[in-house]
Amino acid sequence: MASFFTSDTPLDPRLYGLDDAALEFFKQQTGITEENELKHHILAVQAKAFAVAPYYCIYTFVFTRLRISKHPKYQSALQLGRDCKSALLLDLGCCFGNDARKAVADGWPATQVISTDIKQELWDLGHVLFRSTPASFPSHFIAGDCLDPTFLSSEPGPSSQSLPDLSSLTSLNDLRGKLTAVHAASIFHLFSQEEQASLVRAVAALLSSEPGSIAFGSHVGLPKQGIIQGKAGAMRVKMYCYDPESWNKLWEDAGPFKAEASLKELVGLNGEIGWEMIWSATVITKSGV
């Protein structure tokens, strides 16, 4: 439902800018400590990625913002990874994998992190961006369409107690009921109202039934749910956005969750006001305890 740029849209390097935390992270991860050299490296990878996937998050350098670590539930999610030796984290709509890499840098074992995106090329460019290899960063990636029920189904299905071989995953359905945490940033708003509701049910089915298991993330929202139509820079946009109350209800209808969502006001490329919805859904016991 959301619109994208075209691959021949001119990129604007003036939009580049790393905050202190992101600058330190990218220096550590890439080994490039000279700031101008780092900028040119990131710009070069951005150009390659934009030719493959002309997304707003690539055009505006959203991929440099370390969204996962700024989320209010991030430290709670990290604690789950420390408390359970078999804890699994999924980064849904991972792009270059920067959020997954941040979680690994902060202590979540790389071999217990799974990332997914519709395009394999973006993950491959993540290795270029961070100057890594599958051997040096042994996290797992699986390409697929999260709206394809053969890859990620919203319908209940059989699940086993044993963990699959993560290195040979062919479907996220193989992870049903096994994930400790799911992070999803800038993905739900790409889809229609009905598709978002279906994806909520599908992600809910991936989570372990253990109390504390959590889905969390952020995307575009509204004070009152409805359709956004307009222009953001060179891109025309049409997307359906939930408000916090209706978004929480989707999760609470999907299972025994405590859902929390709030809006943060943002200023767009042309000075327009928008809202980012920051949300989480935490598994609770059936009694609500």
FIMI-31044 format. One line per field, with one value per atom (N, C-alpha, C): residue number from 1; residue in one letter; atom name; x, y, z. Coordinates in steps of 0.2 Angstrom, whole numbers. Each point is the difference from the previous one (the first is absolute). Example, Ala and Ser with C-alpha at 12.3 -4.5 7.8 and 13.67 -1.06 7.14 Angstrom:
2
resi <- (1:1:1:2:2:2) $
resn <- (A:A:A:S:S:S) $
name <- (N:CA:C:N:CA:C) $
xx <- (66:-4:4:-2:4:-4) $
yy <- (-28:6:6:5:6:5) $
zz <- (39:0:0:-4:1:3) $
***
This chain:
289
resi <- (1:1:1:2:2:2:3:3:3:4:4:4:5:5:5:6:6:6:7:7:7:8:8:8:9:9:9:10:10:10:11:11:11:12:12:12:13:13:13:14:14:14:15:15:15:16:16:16:17:17:17:18:18:18:19:19:19:20:20:20:21:21:21:22:22:22:23:23:23:24:24:24:25:25:25:26:26:26:27:27:27:28:28:28:29:29:29:30:30:30:31:31:31:32:32:32:33:33:33:34:34:34:35:35:35:36:36:36:37:37:37:38:38:38:39:39:39:40:40:40:41:41:41:42:42:42:43:43:43:44:44:44:45:45:45:46:46:46:47:47:47:48:48:48:49:49:49:50:50:50:51:51:51:52:52:52:53:53:53:54:54:54:55:55:55:56:56:56:57:57:57:58:58:58:59:59:59:60:60:60:61:61:61:62:62:62:63:63:63:64:64:64:65:65:65:66:66:66:67:67:67:68:68:68:69:69:69:70:70:70:71:71:71:72:72:72:73:73:73:74:74:74:75:75:75:76:76:76:77:77:77:78:78:78:79:79:79:80:80:80:81:81:81:82:82:82:83:83:83:84:84:84:85:85:85:86:86:86:87:87:87:88:88:88:89:89:89:90:90:90:91:91:91:92:92:92:93:93:93:94:94:94:95:95:95:96:96:96:97:97:97:98:98:98:99:99:99:100:100:100:101:101:101:102:102:102:103:103:103:104:104:104:105:105:105:106:106:106:107:107:107:108:108:108:109:109:109:110:110:110:111:111:111:112:112:112:113:113:113:114:114:114:115:115:115:116:116:116:117:117:117:118:118:118:119:119:119:120:120:120:121:121:121:122:122:122:123:123:123:124:124:124:125:125:125:126:126:126:127:127:127:128:128:128:129:129:129:130:130:130:131:131:131:132:132:132:133:133:133:134:134:134:135:135:135:136:136:136:137:137:137:138:138:138:139:139:139:140:140:140:141:141:141:142:142:142:143:143:143:144:144:144:145:145:145:146:146:146:147:147:147:148:148:148:149:149:149:150:150:150:151:151:151:152:152:152:153:153:153:154:154:154:155:155:155:156:156:156:157:157:157:158:158:158:159:159:159:160:160:160:161:161:161:162:162:162:163:163:163:164:164:164:165:165:165:166:166:166:167:167:167:168:168:168:169:169:169:170:170:170:171:171:171:172:172:172:173:173:173:174:174:174:175:175:175:176:176:176:177:177:177:178:178:178:179:179:179:180:180:180:181:181:181:182:182:182:183:183:183:184:184:184:185:185:185:186:186:186:187:187:187:188:188:188:189:189:189:190:190:190:191:191:191:192:192:192:193:193:193:194:194:194:195:195:195:196:196:196:197:197:197:198:198:198:199:199:199:200:200:200:201:201:201:202:202:202:203:203:203:204:204:204:205:205:205:206:206:206:207:207:207:208:208:208:209:209:209:210:210:210:211:211:211:212:212:212:213:213:213:214:214:214:215:215:215:216:216:216:217:217:217:218:218:218:219:219:219:220:220:220:221:221:221:222:222:222:223:223:223:224:224:224:225:225:225:226:226:226:227:227:227:228:228:228:229:229:229:230:230:230:231:231:231:232:232:232:233:233:233:234:234:234:235:235:235:236:236:236:237:237:237:238:238:238:239:239:239:240:240:240:241:241:241:242:242:242:243:243:243:244:244:244:245:245:245:246:246:246:247:247:247:248:248:248:249:249:249:250:250:250:251:251:251:252:252:252:253:253:253:254:254:254:255:255:255:256:256:256:257:257:257:258:258:258:259:259:259:260:260:260:261:261:261:262:262:262:263:263:263:264:264:264:265:265:265:266:266:266:267:267:267:268:268:268:269:269:269:270:270:270:271:271:271:272:272:272:273:273:273:274:274:274:275:275:275:276:276:276:277:277:277:278:278:278:279:279:279:280:280:280:281:281:281:282:282:282:283:283:283:284:284:284:285:285:285:286:286:286:287:287:287:288:288:288:289:289:289) $
resn <- (M:M:M:A:A:A:S:S:S:F:F:F:F:F:F:T:T:T:S:S:S:D:D:D:T:T:T:P:P:P:L:L:L:D:D:D:P:P:P:R:R:R:L:L:L:Y:Y:Y:G:G:G:L:L:L:D:D:D:D:D:D:A:A:A:A:A:A:L:L:L:E:E:E:F:F:F:F:F:F:K:K:K:Q:Q:Q:Q:Q:Q:T:T:T:G:G:G:I:I:I:T:T:T:E:E:E:E:E:E:N:N:N:E:E:E:L:L:L:K:K:K:H:H:H:H:H:H:I:I:I:L:L:L:A:A:A:V:V:V:Q:Q:Q:A:A:A:K:K:K:A:A:A:F:F:F:A:A:A:V:V:V:A:A:A:P:P:P:Y:Y:Y:Y:Y:Y:C:C:C:I:I:I:Y:Y:Y:T:T:T:F:F:F:V:V:V:F:F:F:T:T:T:R:R:R:L:L:L:R:R:R:I:I:I:S:S:S:K:K:K:H:H:H:P:P:P:K:K:K:Y:Y:Y:Q:Q:Q:S:S:S:A:A:A:L:L:L:Q:Q:Q:L:L:L:G:G:G:R:R:R:D:D:D:C:C:C:K:K:K:S:S:S:A:A:A:L:L:L:L:L:L:L:L:L:D:D:D:L:L:L:G:G:G:C:C:C:C:C:C:F:F:F:G:G:G:N:N:N:D:D:D:A:A:A:R:R:R:K:K:K:A:A:A:V:V:V:A:A:A:D:D:D:G:G:G:W:W:W:P:P:P:A:A:A:T:T:T:Q:Q:Q:V:V:V:I:I:I:S:S:S:T:T:T:D:D:D:I:I:I:K:K:K:Q:Q:Q:E:E:E:L:L:L:W:W:W:D:D:D:L:L:L:G:G:G:H:H:H:V:V:V:L:L:L:F:F:F:R:R:R:S:S:S:T:T:T:P:P:P:A:A:A:S:S:S:F:F:F:P:P:P:S:S:S:H:H:H:F:F:F:I:I:I:A:A:A:G:G:G:D:D:D:C:C:C:L:L:L:D:D:D:P:P:P:T:T:T:F:F:F:L:L:L:S:S:S:S:S:S:E:E:E:P:P:P:G:G:G:P:P:P:S:S:S:S:S:S:Q:Q:Q:S:S:S:L:L:L:P:P:P:D:D:D:L:L:L:S:S:S:S:S:S:L:L:L:T:T:T:S:S:S:L:L:L:N:N:N:D:D:D:L:L:L:R:R:R:G:G:G:K:K:K:L:L:L:T:T:T:A:A:A:V:V:V:H:H:H:A:A:A:A:A:A:S:S:S:I:I:I:F:F:F:H:H:H:L:L:L:F:F:F:S:S:S:Q:Q:Q:E:E:E:E:E:E:Q:Q:Q:A:A:A:S:S:S:L:L:L:V:V:V:R:R:R:A:A:A:V:V:V:A:A:A:A:A:A:L:L:L:L:L:L:S:S:S:S:S:S:E:E:E:P:P:P:G:G:G:S:S:S:I:I:I:A:A:A:F:F:F:G:G:G:S:S:S:H:H:H:V:V:V:G:G:G:L:L:L:P:P:P:K:K:K:Q:Q:Q:G:G:G:I:I:I:I:I:I:Q:Q:Q:G:G:G:K:K:K:A:A:A:G:G:G:A:A:A:M:M:M:R:R:R:V:V:V:K:K:K:M:M:M:Y:Y:Y:C:C:C:Y:Y:Y:D:D:D:P:P:P:E:E:E:S:S:S:W:W:W:N:N:N:K:K:K:L:L:L:W:W:W:E:E:E:D:D:D:A:A:A:G:G:G:P:P:P:F:F:F:K:K:K:A:A:A:E:E:E:A:A:A:S:S:S:L:L:L:K:K:K:E:E:E:L:L:L:V:V:V:G:G:G:L:L:L:N:N:N:G:G:G:E:E:E:I:I:I:G:G:G:W:W:W:E:E:E:M:M:M:I:I:I:W:W:W:S:S:S:A:A:A:T:T:T:V:V:V:I:I:I:T:T:T:K:K:K:S:S:S:G:G:G:V:V:V) $
name <- (N:CA:C:N:CA:C:N:CA:C:N:CA:C:N:CA:C:N:CA:C:N:CA:C:N:CA:C:N:CA:C:N:CA:C:N:CA:C:N:CA:C:N:CA:C:N:CA:C:N:CA:C:N:CA:C:N:CA:C:N:CA:C:N:CA:C:N:CA:C:N:CA:C:N:CA:C:N:CA:C:N:CA:C:N:CA:C:N:CA:C:N:CA:C:N:CA:C:N:CA:C:N:CA:C:N:CA:C:N:CA:C:N:CA:C:N:CA:C:N:CA:C:N:CA:C:N:CA:C:N:CA:C:N:CA:C:N:CA:C:N:CA:C:N:CA:C:N:CA:C:N:CA:C:N:CA:C:N:CA:C:N:CA:C:N:CA:C:N:CA:C:N:CA:C:N:CA:C:N:CA:C:N:CA:C:N:CA:C:N:CA:C:N:CA:C:N:CA:C:N:CA:C:N:CA:C:N:CA:C:N:CA:C:N:CA:C:N:CA:C:N:CA:C:N:CA:C:N:CA:C:N:CA:C:N:CA:C:N:CA:C:N:CA:C:N:CA:C:N:CA:C:N:CA:C:N:CA:C:N:CA:C:N:CA:C:N:CA:C:N:CA:C:N:CA:C:N:CA:C:N:CA:C:N:CA:C:N:CA:C:N:CA:C:N:CA:C:N:CA:C:N:CA:C:N:CA:C:N:CA:C:N:CA:C:N:CA:C:N:CA:C:N:CA:C:N:CA:C:N:CA:C:N:CA:C:N:CA:C:N:CA:C:N:CA:C:N:CA:C:N:CA:C:N:CA:C:N:CA:C:N:CA:C:N:CA:C:N:CA:C:N:CA:C:N:CA:C:N:CA:C:N:CA:C:N:CA:C:N:CA:C:N:CA:C:N:CA:C:N:CA:C:N:CA:C:N:CA:C:N:CA:C:N:CA:C:N:CA:C:N:CA:C:N:CA:C:N:CA:C:N:CA:C:N:CA:C:N:CA:C:N:CA:C:N:CA:C:N:CA:C:N:CA:C:N:CA:C:N:CA:C:N:CA:C:N:CA:C:N:CA:C:N:CA:C:N:CA:C:N:CA:C:N:CA:C:N:CA:C:N:CA:C:N:CA:C:N:CA:C:N:CA:C:N:CA:C:N:CA:C:N:CA:C:N:CA:C:N:CA:C:N:CA:C:N:CA:C:N:CA:C:N:CA:C:N:CA:C:N:CA:C:N:CA:C:N:CA:C:N:CA:C:N:CA:C:N:CA:C:N:CA:C:N:CA:C:N:CA:C:N:CA:C:N:CA:C:N:CA:C:N:CA:C:N:CA:C:N:CA:C:N:CA:C:N:CA:C:N:CA:C:N:CA:C:N:CA:C:N:CA:C:N:CA:C:N:CA:C:N:CA:C:N:CA:C:N:CA:C:N:CA:C:N:CA:C:N:CA:C:N:CA:C:N:CA:C:N:CA:C:N:CA:C:N:CA:C:N:CA:C:N:CA:C:N:CA:C:N:CA:C:N:CA:C:N:CA:C:N:CA:C:N:CA:C:N:CA:C:N:CA:C:N:CA:C:N:CA:C:N:CA:C:N:CA:C:N:CA:C:N:CA:C:N:CA:C:N:CA:C:N:CA:C:N:CA:C:N:CA:C:N:CA:C:N:CA:C:N:CA:C:N:CA:C:N:CA:C:N:CA:C:N:CA:C:N:CA:C:N:CA:C:N:CA:C:N:CA:C:N:CA:C:N:CA:C:N:CA:C:N:CA:C:N:CA:C:N:CA:C:N:CA:C:N:CA:C:N:CA:C:N:CA:C:N:CA:C:N:CA:C:N:CA:C:N:CA:C:N:CA:C:N:CA:C:N:CA:C:N:CA:C:N:CA:C:N:CA:C:N:CA:C:N:CA:C:N:CA:C:N:CA:C:N:CA:C:N:CA:C:N:CA:C:N:CA:C:N:CA:C:N:CA:C:N:CA:C:N:CA:C:N:CA:C:N:CA:C:N:CA:C:N:CA:C:N:CA:C:N:CA:C:N:CA:C:N:CA:C:N:CA:C:N:CA:C:N:CA:C:N:CA:C:N:CA:C:N:CA:C:N:CA:C:N:CA:C:N:CA:C:N:CA:C:N:CA:C:N:CA:C:N:CA:C:N:CA:C:N:CA:C:N:CA:C:N:CA:C:N:CA:C:N:CA:C:N:CA:C:N:CA:C:N:CA:C:N:CA:C:N:CA:C:N:CA:C:N:CA:C:N:CA:C:N:CA:C:N:CA:C) $
xx <- (4:-4:4:6:4:4:1:4:7:4:7:3:6:4:1:2:3:7:3:8:4:-3:3:-1:-3:-1:7:2:7:0:6:1:2:-1:2:5:6:5:-1:-3:-1:-5:-3:-4:4:6:5:1:0:3:-1:5:0:0:-4:0:6:2:6:0:-6:0:1:-3:0:7:3:7:5:-1:5:-1:-7:-2:3:-1:3:7:4:7:2:-3:2:-1:-6:-2:3:2:3:8:2:8:2:-5:2:-1:6:0:0:2:0:-7:-3:-7:-2:4:-1:0:5:1:-6:-3:-6:-6:0:-6:0:6:0:-2:3:-2:-7:-4:-7:-4:2:-3:1:5:2:-5:-1:-4:-8:-1:-7:-2:5:-2:-1:4:-1:-7:-1:-7:-6:1:-6:-2:6:-2:-3:0:-3:-7:0:-6:-1:-4:0:-5:2:-5:2:-5:1:5:0:5:7:1:7:1:-4:0:2:-3:1:4:4:5:-3:-6:-3:4:3:4:6:1:6:-2:-7:-2:0:1:0:-6:-6:-6:-1:3:-2:3:6:2:-3:-4:-3:-7:-2:-7:0:-6:0:0:-1:0:6:5:6:4:1:4:-4:-7:-4:2:0:1:7:5:7:0:-4:1:-3:-5:-3:6:4:5:5:1:5:-3:-6:-3:-2:0:-2:6:3:6:-3:-6:-2:-5:0:-4:2:-6:1:-3:3:-2:-1:-5:-2:0:4:-1:-4:-6:-5:1:1:1:7:5:7:4:-2:5:7:5:7:1:-4:1:3:0:3:-3:-6:-3:2:0:2:7:4:7:1:-4:0:-1:-6:-1:5:4:6:5:1:6:-2:-6:-2:-1:2:0:-4:-5:-4:4:1:4:-2:5:-1:-4:2:-3:-7:-3:-7:-4:3:-4:-1:-7:-2:-3:2:-2:-4:-4:-4:-2:0:-2:-2:-4:-2:6:5:6:6:3:6:6:-1:5:2:-6:1:5:-1:4:7:1:6:4:-4:3:2:-4:2:7:2:7:5:-2:4:0:-5:-1:4:0:3:7:2:6:1:-5:0:-1:0:-2:-4:-3:-4:4:6:4:1:2:1:-6:-6:-6:-5:0:-4:-7:-3:-7:-4:-6:-4:-5:0:-5:-4:-6:-4:-5:1:-4:-7:-5:-7:-5:-6:-5:-4:-1:-3:-8:-2:-7:-2:5:-1:-1:-6:-1:4:3:5:7:1:6:-2:-5:-3:-7:-3:-7:-4:-5:-4:-5:0:-5:4:-3:3:2:6:3:3:2:4:7:2:7:3:6:3:5:2:4:7:2:7:1:6:2:3:-2:2:7:4:6:0:2:-1:4:6:4:-4:-5:-3:-8:-2:-7:-2:-6:-3:-7:-2:-6:0:-3:-1:-5:-4:-5:3:6:4:2:-1:2:-7:-5:-6:0:-1:0:6:6:7:3:-2:4:-1:5:0:-2:3:-1:-1:-4:0:0:5:0:-2:-4:-3:-1:5:0:-2:-4:-1:-3:-4:-2:-8:-3:-8:-3:2:-3:0:4:1:-6:-5:-5:-7:-5:-7:-2:-6:-3:0:-3:-1:6:5:6:4:0:3:-3:-7:-3:2:1:2:7:4:7:1:-4:0:-1:-5:-2:6:3:5:6:2:6:-2:-6:-3:1:-1:1:7:5:7:3:-4:3:-1:5:-1:-6:-3:-5:2:7:3:-1:-3:-1:6:-1:6:2:-1:2:-4:4:-2:1:-5:1:0:5:0:3:-2:3:-3:0:-3:-1:-5:-2:-5:-2:-4:-7:-2:-7:-4:-6:-4:-3:-2:-4:-7:-3:-6:1:-1:2:-3:3:-2:5:-1:5:3:7:4:1:-1:1:4:5:4:7:4:7:5:5:6:6:2:6:-2:4:-2:-5:-2:-4:-7:-5:-7:-2:-4:-1:-7:-2:-7:1:-2:1:-6:-2:-5:4:-2:3:-5:2:-4:2:-5:2:2:2:3:-6:-6:-5:-2:-1:-2:6:6:6:0:-1:1:-6:-6:-5:2:3:2:4:5:4:-4:-4:-4:-5:-2:-4:4:6:4:3:-1:3:0:3:1:5:-1:5:-1:5:-1:3:-4:2:0:6:1:2:-3:2:-1:5:-1:3:-2:2:6:4:6:-1:0:-1:7:-1:6:-1:6:-1:3:-3:2:4:2:5:-2:-7:-2:-3:2:-3:-7:-2:-7:0:-5:0:-3:4:-3:1:-2:1:3:4:3:-3:-3:-3:5:1:5:-4:1:-5:4:-4:3:-6:1:-5:3:-1:3:-4:2:-4:-1:-6:-2:-4:-1:-4:-7:-3:-8:-4:2:-3:2:5:2:5:2:5:7) $
yy <- (-6:6:6:0:6:1:6:1:1:-1:0:5:2:3:-4:3:-5:0:-5:-1:6:4:5:7:0:6:2:6:2:0:-3:-1:7:2:6:-1:1:-1:4:6:5:-3:-6:-3:-5:-1:-4:4:-4:3:-6:-1:-5:3:-2:3:-4:2:-2:-8:-2:-8:-4:3:-3:0:6:1:-5:-1:-4:-7:-2:-7:-1:4:-1:0:4:-1:-6:-3:-6:-6:0:-5:-1:6:0:0:3:1:6:4:7:5:3:5:7:1:7:2:5:1:2:3:2:-7:-4:-7:-4:0:-4:3:7:2:-2:0:-2:-7:-4:-7:-2:4:-1:2:6:3:-5:-3:-5:-6:-3:-5:2:6:2:0:3:0:-7:-5:-7:-2:1:-3:4:6:4:-2:-3:-2:-7:-3:-7:1:5:1:7:4:7:2:-2:1:7:2:7:-1:-6:-1:0:-2:1:7:3:7:4:0:5:-3:-5:-3:-2:-2:-3:-6:-3:-6:1:6:2:2:0:3:-5:-6:-5:0:-1:1:-5:-6:-5:2:3:2:6:4:6:-2:-6:-3:0:2:-1:-7:-5:-7:-3:3:-3:-4:4:-3:-6:0:-6:-6:2:-6:-3:5:-3:-4:2:-4:-7:-1:-7:-4:3:-3:-3:4:-2:-5:0:-5:-7:0:-6:-2:-6:-1:-2:-2:-2:6:6:5:2:1:2:7:4:6:1:2:1:8:2:7:-1:3:-1:6:0:5:4:-4:2:4:1:4:-2:4:-2:-4:-1:-3:4:6:4:-1:-1:-1:-6:-5:-7:0:4:1:4:4:4:-4:-5:-4:-5:-2:-5:4:6:4:1:0:1:-7:-5:-6:-6:1:-6:-4:-6:-5:1:1:0:-6:-6:-6:-1:5:-1:6:3:6:-2:1:-1:6:2:6:-2:4:-1:6:0:5:-3:4:-3:-1:4:0:-3:-5:-3:5:5:4:5:2:5:-3:-6:-4:0:-2:-1:7:5:7:2:-3:1:-2:-6:-2:5:3:5:6:2:6:-1:-6:-1:-3:-1:-4:-6:-4:-7:-5:-6:-6:-5:-5:-4:-4:-1:-3:5:6:5:3:-1:2:-6:-5:-6:0:6:0:-3:-1:-4:5:-1:4:-5:2:-3:5:-1:5:-3:5:-2:5:-1:5:-2:5:-1:-1:2:0:-7:-4:-6:-6:-3:-5:-6:-1:-6:2:7:2:2:4:2:0:-5:-1:4:2:3:-5:-6:-5:-4:-3:-4:-7:-2:-6:-4:-6:-5:3:-1:2:-5:-1:-5:3:-4:3:1:-4:0:6:3:6:-3:4:-2:2:-3:2:7:5:7:1:-3:1:-2:-4:-3:2:5:2:2:-2:1:4:1:3:3:6:2:-4:-4:-4:-6:-1:-5:2:7:3:1:-2:1:-2:4:-1:-1:2:-1:7:5:6:4:2:4:7:3:7:1:5:2:7:3:7:1:6:1:8:3:7:2:5:3:-6:-4:-5:-1:0:0:5:6:5:0:-5:-1:-4:-2:-5:3:-3:2:-1:2:-1:-7:-4:-7:-4:2:-3:1:6:1:-4:-1:-4:-7:-3:-7:-1:5:0:0:4:0:-7:-4:-6:-5:1:-5:1:6:2:-3:1:-3:-7:-4:-7:-2:4:-2:1:4:0:-6:-1:-5:2:-5:1:2:0:2:7:1:7:4:6:5:0:-5:0:6:3:7:1:4:3:8:3:7:3:7:3:7:3:6:1:4:2:6:2:6:-1:4:0:6:0:6:1:6:1:-3:-1:-3:-4:-7:-4:2:-1:2:0:2:0:7:0:5:1:6:1:6:1:6:-1:4:0:1:-4:0:1:6:1:-1:-5:-2:-5:-3:-6:2:-3:0:-6:2:-5:-2:-6:-2:-6:1:-6:1:-6:-1:0:4:1:-2:-4:-1:6:1:4:-5:3:-5:-4:2:-4:-6:2:-6:-5:3:-5:-4:2:-4:-5:2:-5:-6:1:-5:-5:2:-5:-3:3:-3:-5:1:-5:-6:1:-5:-5:1:-4:3:-3:3:5:6:5:6:3:7:4:4:4:7:4:7:3:6:4:7:4:7:4:6:4:5:0:6:4:6:5:1:0:0:6:3:5:-3:0:-3:4:-3:3:7:2:6:4:-2:4:-3:-5:-2:-4:0:-4:-7:-5:-6:-4:-6:-3:-7:-2:-7:-3:-6:-4:-5:1:-5:-4:-7:-5:-6:-4:-6:-4:-7:-5:-5:-1:-5:-5:-6:-6:0:-1:-1:-6:-3:-6:1:-5:1:3:0:3:8:2:7:1:-5:1:2) $
zz <- (0:0:0:3:1:-7:-2:-6:1:-5:1:-5:0:-5:-6:-5:-6:1:-3:1:-3:-5:-3:3:6:4:3:-1:2:8:2:7:3:6:3:6:-1:5:6:-1:6:5:-1:5:4:-1:4:6:6:6:5:4:5:7:5:6:4:6:3:1:2:1:-7:-5:-6:-3:1:-3:4:6:4:-2:-1:-2:-7:-5:-7:0:4:0:3:5:3:-5:-3:-4:-7:-3:-6:0:6:1:-4:-2:-3:5:2:6:-3:-6:-3:-3:3:-1:-7:-4:-7:-4:1:-3:1:7:2:-4:-1:-3:-8:-3:-7:-1:5:0:1:4:1:-6:-3:-6:-5:-1:-6:1:6:1:-1:3:-1:-8:-4:-7:-3:2:-3:3:6:3:-3:-2:-2:-7:-4:-7:0:6:1:3:5:4:2:-5:2:5:6:6:3:4:4:5:3:6:-3:-6:-3:-3:-3:-2:5:6:6:5:-1:5:6:0:6:3:-5:2:4:1:5:7:1:6:6:0:5:4:-3:3:5:0:5:7:0:7:3:-4:2:3:-2:2:8:3:8:2:-4:2:-2:-2:-3:6:6:5:3:0:2:-4:-7:-5:1:1:1:6:5:6:-1:-4:-2:-3:-4:-4:5:6:5:4:2:4:-3:-6:-3:-5:1:-5:-7:-1:-6:-3:2:-2:-7:-4:-7:-2:-3:-2:-8:-2:-7:-2:-5:-2:-7:0:-5:-5:-6:-5:2:0:3:-4:-7:-5:1:2:0:6:5:6:6:-1:5:7:1:6:3:-4:2:3:-4:2:7:1:6:6:-1:5:2:-6:1:4:-2:3:7:2:7:4:-3:4:-3:-4:-2:-5:1:-4:-7:-5:-7:-3:3:-3:2:5:2:-2:-6:-3:-7:-2:-7:-2:-7:-3:-6:-2:-7:-3:-7:-4:-7:-4:-6:-5:1:-5:3:-3:3:-2:-5:-2:6:4:5:6:2:5:-3:-6:-3:0:-1:0:7:5:7:2:-3:1:-3:-6:-3:5:2:4:6:4:6:-1:-6:-1:3:0:3:-5:3:-4:4:-4:4:6:-1:5:6:-2:6:3:-3:3:-2:5:-2:2:-1:1:-6:1:-5:-4:-6:-4:-5:-1:-4:-4:-7:-4:-1:0:-2:1:-2:0:6:5:6:-1:-5:-2:-4:-1:-3:5:0:6:0:-6:0:3:1:4:7:1:6:0:4:0:6:-1:6:3:-3:2:5:5:5:-3:2:-3:5:-2:5:1:6:3:4:-1:4:6:4:6:-2:-5:-2:-5:1:-5:-6:-6:-6:-1:-5:-2:-3:4:-3:-6:-1:-6:-6:0:-6:0:3:0:-7:-1:-7:1:7:1:7:1:7:4:-4:3:4:-1:3:7:2:6:4:-2:4:7:5:7:3:-4:3:1:-2:1:6:3:6:-1:-5:-2:-7:-3:-7:0:-4:-1:-7:-1:-6:-1:-4:-1:-7:-1:-7:-4:2:-5:0:6:0:-5:0:-3:-8:-2:-7:-3:4:-2:1:-3:1:7:2:7:1:-5:1:1:-5:0:7:3:6:6:0:5:-1:-6:-1:2:-1:2:7:4:7:2:-2:2:-2:-5:-2:4:2:5:7:2:6:1:-6:0:1:-2:0:7:4:7:5:4:5:5:2:5:7:1:6:2:6:2:-1:-3:-1:-7:-4:-7:-3:-5:-2:-7:-3:-6:1:-4:1:-6:-1:-6:0:-6:-2:-7:-2:-7:1:-6:-1:3:4:3:-1:3:0:7:2:6:-1:-6:-2:-6:0:-5:-7:-5:-7:-5:-6:-5:-1:0:-2:-7:-3:-7:-1:-4:0:-4:2:-3:5:0:5:-5:0:-5:-7:-3:-7:-1:6:0:1:-3:1:5:5:5:1:0:2:5:6:5:5:2:6:6:5:6:6:5:6:5:5:5:6:6:5:3:1:3:-5:-7:-4:-1:0:-1:6:6:6:0:-3:0:-5:-5:-5:4:4:4:5:4:5:-3:-6:-3:-2:-1:-3:5:6:6:6:5:7:0:-2:-1:5:3:2:-5:-3:-6:2:-2:2:-7:-1:-6:2:-3:1:-7:-1:-6:2:-4:0:-6:1:-6:-3:-7:-4:-5:-3:-5:-6:-6:-6:-4:-6:-4:-2:-1:-2:6:6:6:2:-4:2:7:3:7:-1:3:-1:7:1:6:-1:5:0:6:-1:5:3:6:4:4:-1:3:2:5:2:2:-1:2:4:6:5:2:-1:2:8:2:7:1:6:1:-2:-1:-2:5:7:5:0:-4:0:6:3:6:-3) $
***
